[in-house]
Amino acid sequence: MNGIDLSQRLEAIAKMVPPGYSVADVGTDHGYLPVWLFQNEISSRIIASDIGIGPLSRAAETVSKAGIKTGIDLVLCDGLTGITQNDAEIVIIAGMGGETIIGILSEASWTKSCRKLILQPMTKAEQLRKWMSDNGYHIEDERLVKDSGKLYSVISAIGGSIPTAGKALDYIVHPSLINNKDELLNEYIEMQIDKLNWSISGLKKSTRESDVQKLEAQCKVFNELISLKERLKND
């Protein structure tokens, strides 16, 4: 097998991995990312884990075709249950919903001592960001990537911060995206505005007190997103 060609989403994740450290790729599926990291000498100590035998078999095939004999260990486990703090300095959890990532991190508090966490939620990124803030993780950087017409966020984080209560807007559009002047930021904000607009439309039909309170909160964030959009356009 020649060098692995990563998708744009996986390439964005790979670019966040600092060289020279042991890596765990949780939910590795075909094992493309671990093989790419090994072939490009980013890491020579990699764990490729997955909860399913099928995906792990596909990863094993990818590793075999690449001619890699040692350096990538395949581990069948749920989340990080089969991986310890001594196994990985960099932990990658990508291609899963935000709630699933929260569940994995909740069962592995040692990740707060990792050199870096690289997370790529497929859904509910705002819920993941809030949970991290509430539970002592700090988002150092965040980047956007577009792959097959879809926008994804890639989060770089560390543990050890004091739990803080941030603004609701920060959980939807993290400040690092604004500071980085990410080229996909405007499109990302538009996507968030559309999502909130759809949610607000549904809440307006409800008379439950909890939904009325939720509606008020979402309308506030909606207006803040509109203001942010306008401010960025004028900068």
Summary of the structure (lengths in Angstrom):
residues: 235
radius of gyration: 19.1
end to end distance: 47.5
largest distance: 62.0
contacts: 753
relative contact order: 0.11
helix: 46%
strand: 20%
